[in-house]
Amino acid sequence: MTYLATPAGRRATMRALCPILLLMGLREAGGGSLPNGTVCPPGQYASGPAQTACQACPAGQSLSDAGACAPCRPGAFGQAAVCVACAAGTYATGQGMVGARSCRPCPAGRTTFTPGATVCFPCLEGTAGVGCAACPGGTYQTAMGATGCQACGAGRYSTAVGATSSLACVSCPVGMYMSGAGACLACPQFTTSPAASSAPAECRSQAGYFARRAGEAAQVCPADHFCPMGTTQPAPCPPGLRAPAGASICTMPPRDILLYEVIMLVLWWALLVLAVAYFAHQRLHESFPRVATVIRVAISTEKAPTAVELE
């Protein structure tokens, strides 16, 4: 164990095992050692027995398993004598690249899914743009390699992130409208809107309220005024009609309603009497000619009286 713990012991062991390691396909991980027994750190090597200091690999190269400097493979760049893989979203096609700037960013609509890539791939459905970001709420994307997401459209929204179909978009319900951020927002107080509304201007006052401008909170309709849905200015009740605050129609007072019902009842009975009298008159008029005919027939068939009889 003491023999393997010393640098010289490790070197002697590696030399003794070198033929076996070559047969197994392995390589010495280090970059050699100096004549004084110092082992070169990772990324540095000793080129010969006369070398008194470890040397670093040139820019764009790193120490291979065989102990020699080799260009960084495609998809990586050299940094401090070490090859570093290009970050996700970037790529490099050449060998021996130097510095992180050597990795080029993928264009919009394409990206790499792992570090150390040599080519960019199209964005998947539901993603788009630089880095293939997931489509935010209110948008979707059905195609691959898209540079932008498609909006749900006026009056429609989606809370799903990364939606891949327009089926994820639904209409804003009654009383809500589509905001510029692609979300459904409630109409101001005491106002409402039809389904699939796309702007706050489509919010109108509810029945019994009024809003002078569309998209503003509505106010209660004052007494003796009426405010149907969508009213911008309360209208006064016609003469003889009244309305409490918050009314959408004007009605008669209860006392007037009772009087009205009595008058209507009297008129109804009067019409009924007139109708009965009319039909009775019509019946009598139709039957009178028949009665007159019977009387004439009876008179004509009766014998005329003689003078004696008259006496």
Helices and strands as residue ranges (DSSP letters): H 2-5, H 7-23, E 44-45, E 55-56, E 61-63, E 69-71, E 76-79, E 82-85, E 90-91, G 100-102, E 104-105, E 110-111, E 121-122, E 127-128, E 133-134, E 139-140, E 150-151, E 156-157, G 166-168, E 170-171, E 176-178, E 184-186, E 191-192, G 200-202, E 204-205, E 209-210, E 219-220, E 225-226, E 235-236, H 254-301, H 307-310
